[in-house]
Amino acid sequence: MSDLRPIVDWMQATHDKEAAERIVASQWRYLASYFEKSVAYANVLVIAGYASYFGLWTLARTHIDTGPATASALLMAISVVLYLSFQVFSLFRMSQSVIDHQAALKTRLRGKSPQEMVKELEEIEDEAAESTLKLMPWWRRFVLSAIVAGLAAFGILGYEFVRVLHYIGA
């Protein structure tokens, strides 16, 4: 919420404070939802890329030279380690978020009226959305690095495979 603080401050000074907070909260929820969809879509693309690489690897590994094969395999290993590292990190963060959410529900809703419960639940959801968005910079770094290493591995393997096919066909 700190990124939106100047806008919230201006709205609170010139308009309804509650409306300003609701607008900001809805934007946090939207951004968190969009981020989660982006992660899911990227995961599908990354998995498809890995499947394509390993399919080509199966065809090419016995036909290409050791040096390019080793370089390609090493880059792919780096890509997979980066990708899985973020997935494990993300899984840990999500499980911790669920534990925190459960604890917040137990403590913050006790003894509240239904109206107060709704307000508390909205605040808990806003906190969860903000927590999800804190993963975004890390996600970009890990996924971009994994993709670059994977594309380099695929490029080396693909080039060598085409080179060998051309040599055999010539």
PyMOL commands that set and color helices and strands:
alter all, ss='L'
color gray80, all
select helices_A, chain A and resi 2-14+17-60+66-108+114-133+136-169
alter helices_A, ss='H'
color red, helices_A
deselect
rebuild
show_as cartoon
